Amino acid sequence: MSASPSPAVRPAKPPRVWQRMLSGRRLDLLDPSPLDVEIEDIAHGLARVARWNGQTVGDHAFSVAQHSLIVEEIVGAREADPRWRLAALLHDAPEYVIGDMISPFKSVLGGDYKGVEARLQAAVHRRFGLPAELPPGVKRAIKAADRVSAHFEARLLAGFAPAEAQALFGRPSGTLPPPERFTPLPASEVGRRYLERFRFLDALAGGTKAKSP
């Protein structure tokens, strides 16, 4: 008696690795194209991504967009070049796609997360006329401003004691943002402010980078 033929095995469908944006763009996380990056999508997304996993005081989440505005303000107090101020505003732009992972979780995920983040950041930079790799001094300035903002967020919003915030993020120095900058804003308001700040800095840097290719 002959054996019954085996049913055909269908090839596994590859997983979807792109996200559709409200603009209609489809951004591939493994191979992101600058042509699929739109500032309106970034502003909209970052205004709705909560810092500290949402574990902050206030009626609204403290968003990545609001954090980015503060970081750009700190960098702008010392940096005149609008390109690098634009880079500061966009320093967390990949999080409009992948969200804001808290530092402990980034450590757990390791290299895969960092690779995706780096590719997205490079695509954002190319889209808006910035070098994929920023000059070391600019990177240090943005990182320092990021830590200053994180220090005050930890103390004012996330319930950290001053000594603990200083141990984790260092002692703030230089031109510091006023405390009212850390009052969490509604998503629609902070998204509008982020987009306005981008357009202002983009105009100073040349005024052509925000146009669709």
C-alpha positions in Angstrom: 0.0 0.0 0.0 1.5 3.3 -1.1 1.9 6.1 1.5 -0.3 9.1 1.2 1.5 12.1 -0.3 2.6 14.7 2.3 0.7 17.9 2.2 2.6 20.8 0.7 4.5 22.8 3.3 3.9 26.5 2.8 7.0 28.7 3.2 6.9 30.8 6.4 5.7 34.3 5.9 8.5 36.8 6.8 7.6 39.0 9.8 6.5 42.6 9.1 9.3 44.9 10.1 7.8 48.2 8.9 5.4 50.6 10.6 2.9 52.7 8.8 2.9 56.4 9.8 -0.1 58.8 9.8 1.5 60.5 6.8 1.2 57.2 4.9 4.9 56.5 5.0 6.0 52.9 5.8 9.3 52.9 7.7 11.3 49.8 7.6 13.1 49.2 10.9 15.8 47.0 9.5 16.6 49.2 6.5 15.1 52.7 7.2 15.1 55.0 4.2 15.4 58.8 4.7 12.7 59.1 2.1 10.2 57.6 4.6 11.0 60.0 7.4 8.7 63.0 7.9 9.0 65.6 10.6 5.2 65.7 11.2 5.3 61.9 12.0 8.3 62.5 14.4 6.6 65.4 16.2 3.3 63.5 16.5 4.9 60.3 17.7 7.3 61.9 20.2 4.6 64.0 21.7 2.8 60.8 22.6 5.7 58.7 23.9 6.1 59.0 27.7 9.4 59.3 29.4 10.0 57.2 32.5 7.4 54.6 31.3 4.8 57.1 32.3 5.8 56.9 36.0 5.7 60.7 36.5 3.4 63.1 38.3 0.9 65.4 36.6 -2.2 65.2 34.5 -0.2 64.5 31.4 2.7 62.2 30.5 6.1 63.9 30.3 6.8 63.2 26.6 10.0 62.6 24.7 9.1 65.7 22.6 9.0 67.9 25.7 12.3 66.4 26.9 13.8 67.1 23.4 12.8 70.7 23.5 14.6 71.1 26.9 17.7 69.4 25.6 17.8 71.7 22.6 17.3 74.7 24.8 20.3 73.7 27.0 22.5 73.0 24.0 21.4 76.2 22.3 22.6 78.3 25.3 26.2 77.4 24.3 25.9 76.3 20.6 25.3 78.9 17.9 25.3 76.6 14.9 21.6 75.7 14.1 22.6 72.4 12.6 23.8 71.1 16.0 20.8 72.6 17.8 18.7 70.7 15.2 20.6 67.6 16.1 19.9 68.2 19.7 16.1 68.5 19.0 16.3 65.2 17.0 18.5 63.3 19.4 15.7 61.0 20.5 13.9 60.9 17.1 14.1 57.1 16.7 11.7 56.8 19.6 8.8 57.9 17.5 9.1 54.4 16.0 10.5 52.2 18.8 9.3 54.1 21.9 11.3 55.2 24.9 13.0 52.2 26.4 14.2 52.9 30.0 17.9 52.5 30.5 17.6 49.2 32.5 15.6 47.6 29.7 18.2 48.8 27.1 20.8 47.0 29.1 18.8 43.8 29.0 18.2 44.0 25.2 21.8 44.8 24.4 23.2 45.2 20.9 20.1 44.4 18.8 18.2 47.4 20.2 21.2 49.7 19.8 21.7 48.7 16.1 18.0 49.4 15.2 18.3 52.8 17.1 21.5 53.7 15.3 20.1 53.0 11.8 17.0 55.0 12.5 19.0 57.9 13.8 21.2 57.9 10.8 18.2 57.9 8.5 16.7 60.9 10.4 20.0 62.8 10.1 20.3 62.1 6.4 16.7 63.2 5.8 17.3 66.6 7.4 20.8 67.3 6.1 22.8 66.3 9.2 25.8 64.0 9.1 25.0 60.4 10.0 27.7 60.6 12.6 27.9 63.9 14.6 31.2 65.5 15.6 32.4 64.2 18.9 32.1 67.6 20.6 28.5 67.9 19.5 27.7 64.4 20.7 29.2 65.2 24.1 27.3 68.4 24.4 24.0 66.7 23.6 24.7 63.9 26.0 25.5 66.3 28.8 22.3 68.3 28.1 20.3 65.0 28.1 21.7 64.1 31.5 20.8 67.6 32.9 17.3 67.2 31.7 17.1 63.6 33.1 18.4 64.8 36.5 15.6 67.4 36.8 13.0 65.0 35.4 14.0 62.4 38.0 13.7 64.9 40.9 10.7 67.0 39.8 8.6 64.3 38.1 9.7 60.8 38.8 10.0 60.8 42.6 13.8 60.5 42.9 15.6 62.1 45.9 18.2 64.8 44.9 21.1 62.6 46.0 19.9 59.7 43.9 19.3 61.8 40.9 22.8 63.2 41.2 24.3 59.7 41.6 22.6 58.5 38.4 22.8 61.6 36.2 25.5 63.8 37.7 25.4 67.3 39.2 23.8 69.8 36.7 26.0 72.7 35.7 25.9 75.6 33.2 22.7 77.3 32.0 19.9 75.3 33.6 16.3 75.3 32.4 13.7 76.9 34.8 11.5 74.4 36.7 8.4 75.3 34.8 9.9 73.7 31.6 9.2 70.4 33.3 5.5 70.8 33.7 4.0 68.1 31.5 2.1 69.4 28.6 -0.8 67.9 26.6 0.4 65.9 23.6 -1.2 68.3 21.1 0.5 71.3 22.6 4.0 69.8 22.9 3.7 68.3 19.4 2.9 71.8 18.0 5.8 73.3 19.9 8.2 70.6 18.7 7.2 71.1 15.1 7.5 74.9 15.4 11.0 74.6 16.9 12.1 72.3 14.1 10.9 74.7 11.4 12.6 77.6 13.1 16.0 75.8 13.4 15.6 74.3 9.9 15.1 77.8 8.5 18.3 79.0 10.2 20.2 76.0 8.9 19.1 76.6 5.3 15.4 76.3 5.1 15.2 73.4 2.6 15.4 70.3 4.6 11.8 70.0 5.7 10.5 69.7 2.1 9.6 66.2 0.9 12.2 64.8 -1.5 
